[in-house]
Amino acid sequence: AQKVTQAQTEISVVEKEDVTLDCVYETRDTTYYLFWYKQPPSGELVFLIRRNSFDEQNEISGRYSWNFQKSTSSFNFTITASQVVDSAVYFCALTSSRGGPARQLTFGSGTQLTVLP
Amino acid sequence: SAVISQKPSRDICQRGTSLTIQCQVDSQVTMMFWYRQQPGQSLTLIATANQGSEATYESGFVIDKFPISRPNLTFSTLTVSNMSPEDSSIYLCSVSPGQGYGYTFGSGTRLTVV
């Protein structure tokens, strides 16, 4: 069975601080995909990143960066110089393909990030 | 990546009634997924809908309560039947990604049962 753990339920930071959201996953599959989604108060899910299990390169996109470490089964997400607009629930998710059709995502419990002005 | 139009965006319903949620995708997709997000919780998969076959339901979800239709490769509906206040949730549909993209989600249906 697959599992995603986001141990941080809520995080509160002051604007311009850096913040890291943790994600630990479990899977028996050798080929899998990891995702981060943002859910603002409006409720829609905004795709942030997809990473496959064969690509351990860290990625940076503007103020966002992701650290993928297979050795510790972690896929952490860092926001640099946080802004009030970053306030949202962030979900880490996992799926595997097993060479077949697309499969459903397994979501973590989410981390509520509040950025204070 | 695909764009999904989900309707209605929100509704307030009386207990005992049913609500049908629609998802229209702007391209043909093989698999569609229906999720439920209870207040303050994460997303839980209800069922996977493949065109031309019966939907596959996850443990704890049954067809009589959540019937799904998938008449073609761009459209699906989820019905929440005989609603109770415990069904108050956000319901989201999702489709599998194109190459290099994340799974696309509809904007969600925020359901309140009174």
Interface residues (C-beta under 8 A of the other chain):
Chain A: F35 Y37 G43 E44 L45 F47 L48 I49 R50 F91 T95 P101 A102 Q104 L105 F107 G108 S109 G110
Chain B: S1 T30 M31 F33 Q41 S42 L43 T44 L45 T48 N50 I90 L92 S94 S96 P97 G100 Y101 G102 Y103 T104 F105 S107 G108 R110
